[in-house]
Amino acid sequence: MTASSPDGLRRRRNRRVVVPLTVVSAIVAGTALSGCGQQRDDNVYTVLNSSTDDSYHSWDAATLSRCSKALGITIEQQSVPAAQVMTKSLRMASSKSLPDIIQFDGSEMPTFAETGGLKDLKKLGVATDDIPRGIFDYGSYKGTYYGAARTVNTLALFYNKDILNKAGLEVPTTWAEMQASAKKLTQGSRYGIALSAGGAEDGVYQFTPFMWSNGGSETDLGSKQVVEALDYWKALLKDGSLSKSTVNWTQADVNDQFMAGNAAMMINGPWQVETLNTKKGLNWGIAQIPVPEAGDDSVGPLGGGMLTIPDIGDTAREKTSARIINCMTSEQEEITYALNSWMIPANQKAADTWRKKVPELSSLADQVATARSRTAKLGAGWSSVSLALQSAFQAALTGQSSENVLKHAQQRVESGN
């Protein structure tokens, strides 16, 4: 996203509610036809986000305070759990009380955009200078730029330096190396690797680098490449290098296992760094996710929140919302937010400065360079693929054939069930 979340903050513990596109369309379209009925304070603007975590809420509050001062207005923050952003937005659309800005997870934005409920940010004056093409595309739907990212994230391989050094192992770069290392590092109550294969978006987010790096695509879940990726997960499980509990773990659970010393390596994202740094004596490192064969590109998911402007029927107010987004995505604000949250700035100039300040996370910036959006090919159709994959993981990792469950998953997507 999660992610997506963040599409990918610690609040990924919250499972997202997938709302059918038909429901979103009916509510948003009905609101547009009936017009805007809310009486708004001309000087007060509202940003709806999922920053319920104390740290993120305070960081966002500081950003909005600075932007309020710079723009001469009052910007208020309204935070709900990540799983409730879409449903909250729909309720507000239904009651004609939409906020001025909504921060959607990247995987959710296309669903709202599909209905015509979001404004074209470029037309409203949101700056796109120094935004890499991949990140611009991440915020776009059918060629229109609807979502501006402050920071982005992806997944990487985290490893315990002390455990690998004691075992005399280098950081793995290929699937074969990672499987061999994970098997050797599995001792007693410690598993070689931890990842999330749970029946939620967390698991799908973690599967994408294996699927994409192997040449698989969300447009053909039954392909040989996707089957091989899921079989690779099953091989780790068969070796005993991966806990059977992986089918129940969120990304936050994976991080807990790693911090407790129950896993020597893990697949996770930068949103965990703040928590990792609270563990004294934990000597961890980070690298790109291993690939099927040496020389392959490690293609991970691009995640992060998207600042969007809903159609409230007030162009003048929407233009001010665009100015708020320009402030929130300014170079210095992105650097400040990225350093706090351990994400990567969306602005290229800001990202270059960030690299110099946190060189230990440069692998994340390298992973972002090849990352792509989950919704790039399917847009709002991603939610159907995600649900189908979630069921496939649960079945395959508890004994069923990867080929059979993925073939069924593809049929489920095509039938719309």
N, C-alpha and C positions, 0 to 999 in steps of 0.2 A: 504498500500500500504501500504495515503493514502497509503487507506489511505485515498502513498502511502501515498511519497510520501516520502511522505512520505509518505515514504509513509506516511507523516503526519505532515508536517510543516505548518506554517501559509499560505504558498503559495498554500494550498489546494483550495484557491479561484479559481485557474486555473483548468478548467475541462480538464481531459485527453482525448486525441484523441485515440480511439481504432482503431488500424491499423490491418486489417485482416492478419492472419498468412500467407496466400498464397502470399500476397503482400510482406511481410517481407522476406519470403523464396526466392521469385524470385529475389529480389534485392540483398540480401546477397549472394545467391548462384552464381549469375552472377558475383559479385565482386570477389568471391573466385576463379572462373574459369579463370578470366582475369588477376588475380595476382595483386600485389600491385604496383601502378604506381606513388605514391607520393614521391617526394624528401624530405627527412626529415633531420633536423639538428641533428647531432649525440648527441648533448649535451642539447637539448631542448625537453621536454616532455609535453604533453597536457592532462588535465583532463577535460572532459565535464560533467557538473552537472547542477542542477536546482537551484543553490544558487543565485537567482536574488535579494532576500531580502537583504538589506544593511548589516544587522547584520550577516546573514549566509555567505554572500560573504566575509566579512572581517574575520570571523572566519576561513573559508576555506583558505583564502589567507595567514593567519598567519601559519596555519598547513603546507601548501605547501612551505612557505618560510623556515620553520624549517627543513622540509624534504629535500629541495633543498640543504641547507647548509650541512646537515648530509651526503648526498649522493654525493655531489660534482657535481650536475647537476642543470639545471634550469627547474622548473615545473611551467607551466602556467595554469591558470584556465579560462575556457570558460563556461559561464553560460547562460542558456536559460530558459524560463518559463517551469515549470514541464510538462505541456501539450505538449511541443514541443521536449522533449528529444528524444523520439522514432522517430518522423518524421525527426528531425535534423540528428540523427544517420543514418537513411536510406538514406538521401540525401548525406551524407558524404561517405557512403558505395558505393553509385552509382557513385560518382566522385572519388572514391579510395583515399579519404582524411580522413579516420577515425582517431579519436584521439587515444592516447595510452591507456587511461582509460576512461570508461563511467560509470557514476553513474546512474543506472536505479532504478526506483521504484521497490520494491520487486514483485509487481504484473505484471510488464512488463518484468522482466528479463527472465522468461521461454520462452516468445515469441521469443526473440532474440536467446536464447540458442537452441531452437527447430530447428533452421535453420543450426546449426553448426557454427554460426558466433562468438562464444565465446570460449576462451581457458580454459582448465582445470587448475584452480588456484593451486591445490596441486602439479601438475606436474611441474609447473613453480616455486614452492618454497614458495608459500604463506603459512604462519604459521596458524595452526588450533589448537594449544595447548590452553587449557583453554576456548574453545568455547563450550558452552552448546549444547547438541544434537539438541534441538529444533531450535536454531539459525543456527547451521550448516545445518540442513535440509532446513531451510528457504532460505539459499543461494545455495541450490543444486537443480538440475533438473535431474530426472531419474538417481539418484545415483552419479552424477558428481558435484563437487563443483565449481560453476561458479561465485558466488557473495559473497564478503566479506563485512560484515556490520561493521561499526565503532560503531554505536549506533542503538538501536531498540526502538520501541515505541508500545503502545497499547492504548486502551481506558479505561476510568475509570468514576466513578460518582463524579462530582464536586458539592459541595453544599455550600450555604451561611450559615455560622455558626450562624450569628446573627439572621437570619430569622427563622432557625430551632429552635434555643434556645428560641426565643420569643414565638413560637408556642408550646413549650414543647415537641418537637419531637426528637427522636433518629434518627441517620442515618439509612435509610432502608437497609435491607440485602436480602429481598425476593421481588418477584414481587408484592405480595399482600400488603406488607408494603409500597412499593414505590408508588403503585396506591393510597392507602389510604392517604399517606403523601402528594402526589402531589395534590390530591383533596382538602385537608385541607389547603394547602399553596396557592391555587389559589384564589386570592382576587383582585378585581379591575382590573387594567391593568397588574397585575402580574400573570403569569402562574406558576404552580407547577413545571413543568419540561420543558426543551427544548432539542431537538435533531434534527439531520438532517435526513430527509427522502426524500431529493431531488433526482431528476432524474439524478444522476451522481454517481461516485464511492464513494463520501462522504457518501451518504445514505446507500449504500451497506455495506460499512465499518462499519457503526454504527449498521446495522441490524445483522451482524454476531454474536455478543455476545448473542443476544436474541435467534437466531436460534441454535447456537451450544450449549449453556448452557441448552437448552431444548431438546437436543438430536437430533436436526435436522441436515441435511447434504445438501451440495450443489449438491450432486449427485442425490437427489430426492426432488425437490422443492415442489412437490405436497403432501408431507407426512404430516401426522397429526401434527407432531412436528413443522414443518415450518409454517403451517397454524396457529397454536396456538400462535406462536411468533408474526406473523403479526396481529392476532386478538388482542393481548395484546396492540400493538401500537394503534389499532383502539379504544380500550377501553379507553385509555388515552385521545384520541381525543374526544370521545363521552362524557366523564366526563367533558370536558372543561379544563382539566389540561394541555393539549398540544395545542399549537396554530395551527390553520388550515394552517398557513404559513409554517409549518414544511416541506411541500412538495416542497418548493422553497428554503429552507435554506441550505447553505453550513455549514461546521463545524465552519468556521470563523464567519458566521452570528449568529450561536448559541452562540458563545462566546460573541459577541456584545450584544445580548439580556441579557445574564447573567450579564455582567458587568454593563449594564444600569439598573439593578434591575428589569427587566421584566420577570425573571425566577428565582425561588428559587434553582433549581437544574439543572444540565445539564449533558449530556453524551458528553465527549470530551477527548482530549489527551494532553500530556505534552507539545506539541508545543505551547499551548496557555498560558503557565505559565508566560513567559516573559511579555506578554501583560496584563495578569491579575494583575501582580505586579505593573503596572503603575497606577492602580486605587487606589488612597488613600482612606483608610477607608473600603476597600472591604476585609472582613474577611472570607476567603474561606478555605474549607477543601477538602480532596480527599479520596475516598474509592473505593473498588472493586465494579463492577457493580452487582446489585442485581440478584439473581438467582430464578428460578421458585419455588423451595422448599428448605427449610433449609437443609444444608448438601450437596447440589449440588455444583459442581465445576463451577466457573465463568470463562468461556472460551472465551477470547477475541481474536481479530485479531493481529497478529504480523506484525508490519510495520517498515518501514525504508528503507533507500537507500542501494543499493548493488554496491560495487566497482567491476567492471568487466573489463576484458582485451579482446578487440576484436581481432579477427584473422587478423593481418595485413601482415602475410607472412614473418615476421622477428623475428626469435626465440630469437636472442640476445637482441633485443630491448624489446621484450615481457618479458624477464627475468628481465630486469631493471624495467619494469613496476611493476613486482611482488615485487621488492624491495621497490618501492614507496608505494605500498599498505601495505606492512609490516610496513613501517614507519607510515603511516596514521592510522593503526589499532594497533599500539603499546600501551601498557598499559597506559602510561602517556598521549599520544595524545587522547586516548579515554576518559580518565577522564576529560581532559581539554575541549574537545568538548561537552561532556555530561553535564558538569556544565554550559557551556554557553547556550546550546540549551534545557536543561531540559529533555534530552532523557536519556535512560539507556544504559550504556556501554555494548557492545556485549561480551567482554572478562570477564570471571567470576571473576578474581582477581580484575580487574578494577571496576566491579560492586560492589564488596564487599567494596571497598574503597569509592565509590560513595554513597552507603547507609549511611555510617557514616557521610558524609559531608552534605547530604540532607535527614535527617530522616523523614521529613514531606512528602516525596514522596515515602516512603517505600511501600505503597499500590500499587504503579505502578510496583515496582519490583515483588511483590507478583502476580500481574495480569499477568506480563510477564512470570512467571514461568509456567502458565497453557495455555498461548496463543499459537496460531499456525498460520501458513501461510495460506492465502487465496488460494494459488496455490498448496498446499500440495497434494491434491487429484487429481486435474484436470490439473495442469500445465498450458500450454498455453490455455487450454479450459476454464479457469476461465473467460476470457473476455466475452464469450457468456453467461455465467451464470449471470455475472454482468449486462449486458444489459437487460437480461430478467427480473431480479429482479427490476431494475430501473423502467421499465414499470409497473410491478406489483404493486409497491408502489403507483405510481401515481393513478392507477385505484382503488386499495383497499381503499386508504385513502380519496378518493373523492366519495365513496359510493358503490363500487362494492364488491362482495363477495370475501373474502380472498381465500377461497377454489377454486373458479372458476379462479381467476386471476393467482394463483400459479400453478394450473393444466395447464393452458395455457402457463405459463412461462416454465414449464418443457417440454411441447410439442415443444415449440419454440427452446429450447436448443437441443433437440433430432433431430429436423428436420434441424438444422443448419441455421435457419432463424433469 
